[in-house]
Amino acid sequence: MKKITTLFTAIIMTLTFLLTSCGTEPAAQNSISASDSKETTTSYPLVVKNYTKAEGGTEWLEKDITFEKAPERIVATTRTAAEFLIHLGLTDKIVGVGGVFGIPDESVSEEFNKLTNLGKSYISKEVAMSVNPDFIFGRGGLFDNADWGVGTVDSLNEMGINTYVMESSITGGTFESIYKDIEMIGKIFGVQEKAQEFAAELKARQKTVQDALKAIKQDKTFAYIHSSEPESLSIYSAYNETFFNDMFRMLKLQNVFEKEQGEISVEALIEQNPHILVTLHWDTEGEAATQKDENATINNIMTNPKLESLDAVKNKQVFVANYNHLFGYSYQSLDGLEKLAKELYPELFQ
């Protein structure tokens, strides 16, 4: 995970760095890992294997988090994290949500709109603490001691606040990690049946997309343009963004810059000449109209003279995805997958 800084200089900066309780365990503690799955009740104390990262570090390490009981006061670090929890029936336990931007999941919008909105941008530790949480849930890159972060896992655990870093959001995470995250949250809160139902619903949708795409025998290449604005055109490699790249592989698309670190030049993009270009739809207040309108965002690329030699431009193979679908690291990415699949191969979804 790479850090994302202001709400949207913040996002660009953060993508460089983000796109990353305590106590002695008694003998009677119950421990849960990904291999334990079909239980429908939870016994406490419960030990969950999750993750931590040193302040300023880049490597996520396994850490046991002990739950004496189900948490009662949850802070969700982003909209996508809060919507995840709502689907598991945990709305009444959410005392605050940050990062309230991007396209909403309309199926839970009524419940989401009742939540305490802690900020349209990423929230600080001070803001998170203002609602007295006993559990903080969300993407790995936001667990940091910075003005855009809620504090490190270790610092929060030392305060008696339990944490869960979404495995989908750390290096090594894949789309399948979402199902582990659903399973683990179900276990922590004793809502295993809801978790299993939600996972089954998502798996059925995922299978529908993947079955349709079995007809595609040859993968295509793509590149991701993070900002399509002519004056700030930027190509993002998504190096070490394992969830992001795995999501596109499900669409039979290969990121031409997946193994490249650092800034990607327009010249490098032209040399690679990918079949498809994917760009970002911010969909948030305070952004320029061209960043909020999908057609205008595509037009930025289609009319940019620097890009006119690209086959993707000549063949009108330029597509827009919402921020929460690309970098939400949660089940909402499936919405983005379905949308892109139908735009790429409409004949397969008649």
Summary of the structure (lengths in Angstrom):
residues: 350
radius of gyration: 20.2
end to end distance: 36.5
largest distance: 66.9
contacts: 1191
relative contact order: 0.13
helix: 39%
strand: 17%
